[in-house]
Amino acid sequence: MSDVVDQVCADWPAPANVVAGCTLRTGGVSTGPYASLNLGAHVGDEAAAVRENRSRFVAALGLPAEPDWISQVHGTAVARDAGPGAEADASVTSIAGKACAVMVADCLPVLFAAADGSEVGAAHAGWRGLASGVLENTVRAFQAPPGDLLAWLGPAISAANFEVGEEVRDAFLAKDPAAIACFTANAASRWQADLYGLARQRLRAAGVHRVYGGGYCTYGDPGRFFSYRRDGRCGRLAAYVFRQP
């Protein structure tokens, strides 16, 4: 694989035919708040820069074509073998060479692979989608049973920097009282929310017990990651997974 595109590779024991990771913000041609490897075409960046960045991304991964970028709406829909522009927040495929990808800039990307390498998937788990069941829906979209899936939690905002209101905490507690462990009260009478911990809880409840990754903070690492909460106008990272033949 080329080193043109900077990235973190998924640190999970997936089969050798599964390639997965998340891009960093470096290695592209965008400028200003989008510097430099912005892969989002919807954030106000120059279209030509985004095309070049995406071309570098495809070349670095050795893909036959770009992923069919889904249109993310902070919902729970999952597209099986997604086509371009499908309105969904997750996708799953068994087609070799077809990449599942989600764009993030603080929200949690969760990548999936069947233990035998036959299927892969990617989910965009902002707090709304996570609370409403996007991970559970992604697990159900696999033909493989939940116990045969691996999941990797990519770069997202950490609990130390993710302050939320009572309505966010209530949304999770309404689904699972155990979620209380993932919220810590702060001095402003609000809550610090642990997206990684919440995702692990939801995955375990869905029957996925092999969960890896976590420990990043997009907000606290401006040199490597875009962060919408930190910067407002900014680019998007891409978390991706595909299976080789």
C-alpha positions in Angstrom: 0.0 0.0 0.0 1.3 3.5 -0.9 2.3 5.9 1.9 0.9 8.9 0.1 -2.2 9.0 2.4 -1.5 9.3 6.1 -3.7 7.0 8.1 -4.1 4.8 11.2 -4.6 1.2 10.4 -7.2 -0.8 12.3 -5.5 -2.7 15.2 -7.7 -5.8 15.2 -7.2 -9.5 14.4 -9.2 -9.4 11.2 -8.6 -12.0 8.5 -5.6 -11.2 6.2 -8.0 -10.3 3.3 -9.6 -7.5 5.2 -8.1 -4.0 4.9 -9.3 -1.3 7.3 -8.3 2.0 8.9 -9.0 5.7 9.1 -7.4 8.6 7.2 -5.6 11.4 9.0 -6.0 15.1 8.0 -2.5 15.2 6.4 -1.3 14.2 3.0 -3.7 16.1 0.7 -4.0 19.3 -1.2 -6.8 21.2 0.6 -6.0 24.5 2.3 -7.3 26.7 5.2 -9.7 24.9 7.6 -9.8 21.9 5.3 -6.0 21.3 5.3 -5.0 19.0 3.9 -6.7 15.6 3.2 -10.3 16.6 3.4 -12.4 13.9 1.8 -15.8 15.5 2.3 -17.5 17.1 -0.7 -20.2 18.7 1.4 -18.3 21.0 3.8 -17.4 24.0 1.6 -14.0 22.9 0.3 -12.9 23.4 -3.3 -14.3 20.6 -5.5 -11.1 20.1 -7.3 -9.2 19.7 -4.1 -11.6 17.1 -2.8 -11.4 15.2 -6.1 -7.6 15.1 -5.9 -7.7 14.0 -2.2 -10.2 11.2 -3.1 -8.0 10.2 -6.0 -5.0 9.9 -3.6 -7.1 7.9 -1.2 -8.2 5.4 -3.8 -4.6 5.0 -5.1 -3.2 4.5 -1.7 -5.6 1.8 -0.8 -5.3 0.1 -4.3 -9.1 0.3 -4.8 -10.6 -0.3 -8.3 -12.9 2.7 -7.7 -14.0 5.2 -5.0 -16.2 3.9 -2.3 -19.9 4.6 -3.0 -20.0 7.4 -0.4 -23.3 7.3 1.5 -25.3 10.4 2.4 -25.0 10.4 6.2 -28.0 11.9 8.2 -27.3 10.9 11.8 -29.9 8.1 11.4 -29.9 4.3 11.7 -30.4 3.1 8.1 -28.0 0.6 6.7 -27.4 0.1 3.0 -26.4 -3.4 1.8 -24.1 -3.0 -1.2 -24.7 0.7 -1.1 -24.9 2.7 -4.3 -23.6 6.3 -4.7 -25.5 8.7 -2.5 -27.6 6.2 -0.6 -29.1 7.9 2.4 -27.8 5.8 5.2 -25.4 5.9 8.1 -23.9 2.5 7.6 -23.1 0.1 4.8 -22.3 -3.6 4.6 -21.0 -5.7 1.7 -19.6 -9.0 0.7 -18.3 -7.8 -2.7 -14.5 -8.0 -3.0 -12.9 -4.7 -3.7 -16.0 -2.6 -2.7 -15.1 -0.3 0.2 -17.5 0.6 2.9 -16.6 4.1 4.2 -18.0 6.7 6.5 -16.9 10.3 7.0 -16.3 11.7 10.5 -14.9 14.7 12.4 -15.7 13.8 16.0 -18.5 11.2 15.5 -17.4 7.6 16.1 -16.7 5.4 13.1 -17.2 1.7 13.8 -15.8 -0.9 11.3 -16.9 -4.5 11.1 -15.6 -7.7 9.6 -16.9 -11.3 9.6 -14.3 -13.6 11.2 -14.0 -15.6 8.0 -13.4 -12.4 5.9 -16.6 -12.9 3.9 -18.3 -9.6 4.8 -17.3 -6.1 6.0 -19.2 -3.0 7.1 -18.8 0.5 8.4 -21.1 2.6 10.6 -21.2 6.3 11.4 -22.1 6.6 15.1 -22.7 10.1 16.3 -24.6 10.3 19.5 -28.0 10.4 17.8 -27.4 7.4 15.6 -25.7 5.5 18.4 -28.6 6.1 20.8 -31.2 5.2 18.2 -29.6 1.9 17.2 -27.3 2.3 14.2 -24.8 -0.3 15.5 -27.5 -2.8 16.2 -29.0 -2.3 12.7 -25.5 -2.7 11.2 -25.0 -6.0 13.0 -28.4 -7.3 11.8 -27.5 -6.4 8.2 -24.7 -9.0 8.2 -25.4 -12.6 7.1 -22.8 -13.7 9.7 -24.1 -14.1 13.2 -23.1 -11.4 15.7 -20.8 -13.8 17.6 -18.7 -14.1 14.4 -18.2 -10.4 13.9 -15.2 -8.2 14.9 -15.6 -4.5 15.4 -13.0 -1.7 15.5 -13.7 1.7 17.0 -11.9 4.4 15.0 -10.9 8.0 16.0 -13.7 10.0 17.7 -14.0 12.7 20.3 -13.1 11.5 23.8 -15.1 11.8 27.0 -12.8 14.5 28.3 -13.9 16.8 25.5 -17.4 15.7 24.7 -19.7 17.8 26.9 -23.5 17.1 26.5 -26.8 18.1 28.0 -29.3 16.1 30.0 -31.2 15.2 26.8 -28.3 13.2 25.5 -27.9 11.3 28.7 -31.6 10.6 28.9 -31.7 9.3 25.3 -29.2 6.6 26.2 -30.6 5.8 29.7 -34.0 5.3 28.1 -32.6 2.4 26.1 -30.2 0.9 28.7 -29.9 2.0 32.3 -26.3 0.7 32.3 -25.3 3.6 30.1 -25.1 5.7 33.3 -21.6 4.5 33.7 -20.6 6.4 30.5 -21.6 9.8 31.7 -19.7 11.9 34.2 -21.0 15.1 35.7 -18.9 18.2 35.3 -18.7 21.6 37.0 -21.1 23.2 34.5 -23.9 20.8 35.6 -23.6 19.0 32.3 -22.2 15.7 31.3 -19.0 14.3 29.8 -20.1 11.5 27.5 -17.9 8.5 26.6 -18.8 7.5 23.0 -16.4 4.6 23.1 -17.9 3.2 26.2 -21.4 3.6 24.9 -20.5 1.8 21.7 -18.9 -1.1 23.5 -22.1 -1.5 25.6 -24.3 -1.5 22.6 -22.1 -3.9 20.7 -22.0 -6.3 23.6 -25.8 -6.2 23.9 -26.0 -7.0 20.2 -23.8 -10.0 20.6 -20.5 -8.6 19.3 -17.9 -9.3 21.9 -14.7 -8.9 19.9 -14.3 -5.1 20.0 -11.0 -3.3 19.4 -9.7 0.2 19.0 -10.8 3.3 20.9 -8.5 5.6 22.9 -8.2 8.4 20.3 -9.4 12.0 20.6 -10.1 13.9 17.5 -10.8 17.1 19.5 -7.5 16.9 21.4 -5.2 16.1 18.5 -5.5 18.9 15.9 -2.3 17.8 14.1 -3.8 14.5 13.1 -7.6 14.9 13.1 -10.4 17.1 12.0 -12.8 18.1 14.7 -16.1 19.8 14.1 -16.7 20.6 17.7 -13.2 22.2 18.0 -13.1 24.1 14.7 -16.6 24.3 13.2 -15.6 24.6 9.5 -13.3 21.7 8.9 -12.7 18.7 6.6 -13.7 15.1 7.1 -11.7 11.9 7.8 -12.7 8.6 6.2 -12.9 5.3 8.0 -12.9 2.5 5.5 -12.9 -1.3 5.3 -12.9 -3.6 2.3 -12.2 -7.2 1.5 -9.7 -8.4 -1.0 -10.5 -11.4 -3.3 
